[in-house]
Amino acid sequence: MRILFVCHRIPYPPDKGDKIRAFHEIQAIATAHEVDLFTLADDRADLVHRAALSRLCCAVTIAPLNPRIAQLRSLPYLCSTLPLTVPYFHSAELQHAVQAAMGQRSYDRIFVYCSAMAQYVERVERPPLILDLVDMDSDKWRQYASHARFPFSALYRREGRRLREYERRICTGASAILVSTEREGQIAREIADSARVQVVSNGVDVDYFKPDAAPALSKAPTVVFTGDMSYFPNEEAVAFFAHRVLPIVRKSVPGTRFLIVGRTPSRRVRELRTVEGVEVTGFVPDIRTYLAQAQVSVAPLAIAAGIQNKILEAMAAGLPVVATSRTLQGLTPNVAQTALAADEPQQFATEVGRLLRDPSRAREAGLESRRQVVATYSWSAMAHRVLELLNEGGTSRTSPAKIGHLSYERTPALP
C-alpha cells in the first residue's frame, strides 16, 4: 500500500516525545508499505534530517513554520470557534503539496499524527484515515489552565474547550483513532463515543538505554530530570523540585546534586542554577551520560498526559523513579508499581532521600523497573499493532470530515 503520512514536526532525530513516537510509526509502516511524508519544520536546523527520513520514505515534503509568525497568525481567531492550534500549524505551502500529491497519486491510507494536522486532508475525498491523537491535546490545555494565572488561564481554558470540539469532529471521519494510554482512550471515547479508539502504547529502546550504557562520572549523590526544558510542564516540575524538595533532601543527604538535563532551558529554568545543588546542562549529545551519574530519576510533574518517555528511558537505564501519581497514571500497573509515587514536597523528599542513602536498594528497585519495562514497552509491539490497523482500515474511500471549515483565503487581517 501507499501511505500519506502527515505530522506537525520533522520526526527526526527521535530524541523528543512527539518525534520519538512519529518516527517509530513511520519506521514501522515503511517496513511493509510505501510512505510519503508531509511535515513542518519550526527549526531550520532540522532540515538537515531530510536525508535520514528519505531512507525510509518514498517522498519527503517539508514546509517551514516560523513560530513567531504562526503565533501572530493565530491571534485573529480568538473570536472564532476554532482552536488556535489549527491556524498555528497551517502552512499554505504544505496544504498545496498535500492536495497536489493526492491529485497525482493513489493513496491507500492516510495517517495523521496530531489533531491539528487533520486540516490538511479534510477538504477532499480520501482513502481511510488513521488519526493518532497521542495524548489528547484538549486535556493538556485544560490542565494548563488550572496551573496558570489570568489571562493565560482563560486563554488555555478556551483552547481546551475549542480543541475538544474540534477533536470530536475530526474523530467522526476517521477509520481508527490512536492514543497512547488507556486514560487517553477513555477521554477520547467521552469526546466521540462512536469513534473506534485504539490504545497503542509507546516503547523504549532497551538496548540503547540500559544500565552502565555510559560511564558514571560522579560519585556524589545525584538526582536527575530529563526533558525539553522550554516545555511548561517540565519548567513547573523542576522549579517545584529545586525550591521545595531539594532543600529537604540535602538536609538528610548533604551534597545532593540535582541535574536538569535537556534542550532549550527557559530563563526560568536557567535561573535555578542559583539554587544550591542545581545544575542545568542545556542540550547534551547523549543523555545516557547523565543518567549514569544519577542514583534516582524524578518526574515531579503536576501536568501530565500519556506516557512520559523520560520515565521509560530512566527505568530502562536501571534507575529507580520517584514521580507524582499523575505522571505514573499512563503506565501499565506492573510498571507503575515499580516506581515510587509522591505528590507533596516532604513525601517526595523522603522517598528520594531513602534511595540515596541506600544504594543497594536503589539499584535493586531500578533493575526491577527495567525488567518490567523490557517485558511491557516494546517498539516492535507498537509497530505490529500499527500495521494491523492499517490493514484493517478497509478499502472504501470516505468523505471529508466536517471540521468547521477554515478558510485561509479569508483570514482576518493581523492586528
N, C-alpha and C positions, 0 to 999 in steps of 0.2 A: 504494500500500500504506500501511497504518498501522503505525507502528513504535513500540514501547515501548522507551525508552532509559533505562537506569539507570546512574548514575555516583556516585562517592563524594564528590565536591566540586563545588560550583557551577562549571560550566565557563566562567566569565566573571569578569573580563576575561581574554582569552587571553595572560597575561603570566607564566605559570609552567608548568613542564614538563607536569604531568598535565592542567592546564586547557587548555593550548595544543592538545594532540592531541585531547582530547574535544570542544572547541569546533569544531575543523575537521571532525571526523566528523559532528557534528550539523549544521553548516552544509552539508556535502555532501549528507547524507541529505535535508535539508529542501528542496533544490532539486528533488527528484523525488517525495518522499513526505511524508506527514503524520507528525509526530513528537510524541509525548507524553513529556516529560522528568520523571524522578523522581530527586531528588538530595538531598544532605545539605549543611548549612551549619555548618561548625565555627567560623565567624566571623560574628556577627550583622551586621556591616557589609556582608557580601556580599549580604544580602537586597535591597539596592537594585538589584541587577542582574537581578531578575526581569523587569523591563520589557524589557530588551535581549534576553533569551532568549525572551520571549513573541513577539517579532517573527519568530523562527524557528520556534517550536514552537506546536502547537495547544493544548497544555496544559502548564503548568509546576507541579510539586508539589515544594516544598522543606520538608524537616523539619530542625529544629535539632539539632545534635550538640555537646554540651559536652565538650571534650577531657578535662577532669579527671574528670568523671563516667564517661566512656567508659573511661578507664584503670582506674578502680576496678571498673567492671562486668566488665572482662576478667579481673581477678585470680583470681576463684574458678575459672576454667577452666584454671589452671596444672596442675592434677592430672587434667585431661581429655585426650582425644586431639585436641581441637580447637585450631587455631591461634588465638592471642589476637586476631589481626587481625579475625576474624569477629565475635565479640561486641563488639569495639571499634566496628565500623561498623554495629552493629544499631540500628535505630530502630523501635519498635513502631508509631509514627505512620506512618512511611514504608511499613512492611510492610502495614499496614491499607490505605493508599492504593493500593498496587500491586495487592493482591488485589481490592479493590473495583473498580478500573479494569478488571482482567482479567475480572471477572464481568460488567461492564456493557458493555464494548466488545469488538469483534472485532479482534484484532491479527494482522497477517500475519507479523511478525517481532519478535523481542526482541533488543535489542542491550545487552549488559552490558559496562561498562567497569570494569575492576579485579576481580580474582578474588573479593575479599570480598563484592562485591555480587551474586554468584550466589545467595546465600542468599535473596534476595527473590523469586526465581522458581522455587525448587526444589520447592515443595510442590504444584504444580498441573500439570494437563495444559496444555501450552503449544505455541505455534507454533515453528518453527525458531529456534534460538538462535545468535547470533553473539557470541562471547566474546573481548574484547580484553584479553589479559594484559599487553600493552605490554612490560614489562621483566623478567618472571619474578621476582616478589617473593621467592619462596623462595630464589633465588640471591643476592639482595641481602642477606637476613638472614644467609645463610651467610658472605658477605663481611664483614658487620658483626662477626660472632663472631670472625673472625680478627684484628680490629683493636681489640677491646675487652678490658677486664680483667674478671676474675671479680668479681662474679657475673653481670655483664651478658653476658659471653661465653657462659656456659651458657644464659642466657635466650634470647639471639639464636640460638644453635645449635638449641635446642629449637623456636623459632619457624620456623626454616628447614626443619627436618625435618617438622614438622606441616603446614606450609603446602605443602610438596612433595606430601605425601599428599593433601591437600585439592585441590590443583591437578589431581592425577591423576584424582580422582573427578569433578570438575566438567567436565573435558575430555571425558569419555566421553559426556556428554549434549549436547554442542554440535555444531551443523552445521559450524561453522568456528571455528578458534582463530586470532586475530590476534596477532602480535608485531611489534616494531619493527625488529629486525635479524636477520640470518641466525644470529648467535651465539645469540640468544634462541630462534630456531627450532630449533636443534639441541638446546638444553636441553629445550624443550617436547616434542620427539619422543622424547627419552630418558625423560621422565616418563610420557608417554602415547603409546606407539608407534602406536596405532590412530587417534589424533586427526588431523583434517585441518588441518594447520598452514599458515598463510599469512603470509609476511613482507610487511607493509605499512609502509613507511618513513614517518618524519616528514617535514615540509617546513619551509621558512622563507620568510617574506615578503621577497623580494629587492628589492621596490620600497620597502619601509619601511626595511629595513636595507641601506644602500648607502653607498659612500664619499662623504664630505662631506655626509651627510644632516643633520649638525649642525655648527655652527662649532667649531673647536678653540679651547679657552680657555687652553691652556697649551702652551708650547714646551719644557718640561722633559722629559727622558727619562722615559717613563711606561709602566708595565705595568698591565694591568687584569685583574680576575677578576670575573665577574658570576654571580649566583645567589641563591637563598634561603639566607640566612646563619644560619638556625636548623637547617639540614639537616646531619646529622652528617658525611656525606662532604665537603660543602663546608667545614665547620669544619676538618676534618683537612687538607684541601688548602691552605687559606690559612695555617694555622698552620705547615705544612711549608715553604711558600714564604717566609713572613715571617721565620722563625727560621733556616732552613738554606740558603736560596737567595739571598734579597735581600742579605744582608751581603756575599756573594761578588760579586754583580753590582755593588754600589755601590763596591767597590774598583776595578773596571775602568771603571765609568761613574758617576762621582760625581754625587750629586744625584738618582739614580733614585728615582721615586715608585712606590709600589705601591698602586693603587686597589682597594679591596674594595667592590664595588657590589652592594647587594641588601637586600631587606627583612629585618626582624626579626633583626638580628645578635645572636647569643647573647652571654652575658657573656664567654665565652672569646674570641670574635671582637672584641668591643669592647676587650678588654684589649690587643689587638695594636696599638692606637693608640700604645702606649708604645714600640713598636719604631721606630727612626729610619727615616723614609721611608714609613711605612704610613699610609694614610688610609682610614677606614671611614665610608661615607656613610649607611648605613641605606637606607630606601626612597627611591627617586628617581622622579619622574614620567616621565622619559624616559631610558633607559639609553644612547641614541644620543649624548647629550651627553658621556658619559664614555668611550664607545668612541672618539669623535672626538678625545679628549685623548691617547689611547694610541698608541704605536707597535707594541706587542706585546700579544697576549692570551695568558694562560696558563691551563691546566687541569691542575694537578698532582694529580689525584685518584688515590688508591690504591684507592678503592672506586668502581666504575662499572659501569653496565649500560645496555644500549640505546644510543640516540643522545643525546648531550649537546646540547641546544638552544643552550647558551651557545657551543659551538664553531661551530655552523651560523650563528648570528647574528653572531659576530665575523668569520667568513670572508665572509659576505655584505656586511659593512661594510667589507671590504677590508683586514682586519688579518691579519698572519701569526700563526699559533698554535703555541705550544710546549706539548706535553701529554705525559702519561705514555702508554706504549704501551697500557695497559689502557683509558684513556679513548678512544683512537683506534680500538679494535677494532670498534666498532659502525659505523664509516663505510665506505662503499664504497672499494675500493682507489684509484680515481682521485682521490678527495677526500682520503683519509688520507695519500697520498704528498705532498700539498702542505703538510702540517704537518710540524713537527719533533718527533720523539719523543725524550723524555728521562725517565729514571727516577731517577737519582742526583742529589744536590744539585749536585755540581760540573758534571756534564754539563748539567743544567738551566741553571745559571748561565752556562755557556759559550755555549749556543745563544741565550739571551736577550741576553747581552752583545753577541754578534756582530750581532744585528739592531739593537740600539740604537745601536751605533757606525756602522752603515752604513744610513742611512735609505732610500737608493735601493734597496738590496737588500731591505729590509723591505717597501717599497712594492710592489716587483715580486712578491715572494712572496705578499703579501696579495691583490693583484689576480688572480694565478693561482688562489688558493684560491677567490676569488669566482667566477671563470669556471667552475670545476668544480662549485661548489655550485649555481649557476644552472642548469647543464646536468643536474644529478642530483637535487636535492631540491626538488621542486615539490609544493605542496599540491594542485594540480589533478590530478596523477598519483595521489596518495593518494585523493582524492575519487572518481576514476574507478574505482579498484580496490575501494573500499568499496561503491560502488553495484553493481558486478559481483557481489560476494559476496552482497549482499542478494538480488539477482535469482536467483542460483544456489542460494539456500537451500532450495528445494523448497517444496511446499505442504502436505505431510503434517504433522500435529501429533505432537509427541513427548511421551513420558512424562517425568516429572521425573527428573533425575539423582539417584542415591543419594549424597548428600553427607555422610553421617554425621549424621543428623538432629539439629538443635539445637533444643531445646525451651526457649524463654524463659519459658514459663509455669512451668517448674520450675527457674528459675535459682537456683543456690546463694545462700544469704544472704551479703551482703558482710561481711567481717571487721570 
